[in-house]
Amino acid sequence: MVSLASRILDSIAADQPWAPAPVDRSYSREGMLSDMDHRMTALERAFQLARSGQVSGLPQIVEGLRGERYSVNQVQGPILRRQLADLIKAARERDLIVHRI
């Protein structure tokens, strides 16, 4: 595997402008969702997980972010943690109501 730095140095040495390899931009639903997820910040993803109803607490959000290779440095502070906790609670209550109907 050739490193990015090595590719850049090789292209400079060859007097050729370096350009990244073309990215496959498939138009499938999965491809579009995947592209969107990779552009999302860790903070946006944390809010998305909190609203999803799939997590039961902040530790699961942090674990999920780490599993998706996001930095968890932004998920700190009492106000942010309170916002996420409130969203988790609201999502779980919403899911309970939906399942009762």
Secondary structure, DSSP 8 states (H G I E B T S, - for coil): ---HHHHHHHHHHTT------------SHHHHHHHHHHHS-HHHHHHHHHHHT--SSHHHHHHHHHHTT---TTS-SHHHHHHHHHHHHHHHHHHHHHHH-
